[in-house]
Amino acid sequence: MREENVKAQMRKGILDYCVLAILDSGDSYAPAIIAELKRAEMIVVEGTLYPILSRMKNAGYLTYRWEESPQGPPRKYYALTAEGKEYLASLDEAWERLVEQIRAIRNK
């Protein structure tokens, strides 16, 4: 049981990074972001994603717009701001450094 908890905490710790990386490819709405995360086998539910999107919007990393949907109600599309792109770049650097550190420990 402990192993699954550790793995879940690791995934939770990088969700912000993953969401920003998805949005770096283009604007998207929550169900599409969730689908992309699931394709990568990062299981996430709406109740987890919406607080992340809200927090990042409040921090100035994201903006959103409403767009009419061909099926159903309008969709809220999220996009990276300039500040969000800078933040993602800093996370990219931090991720690369972390991977190098782990490799150094694992391959000693």
Secondary structure, 3 states (H helix, E strand, C coil): CHHHHHHHHHHHHHHHHHHHHHHHCCCEEHHHHHHHHHHCCCCCCHHHHHHHHHHHHHCCCEEEEEECCCCCCCEEEEEECHHHHHHHHHHHHHHHHHHHHHHHHHCC
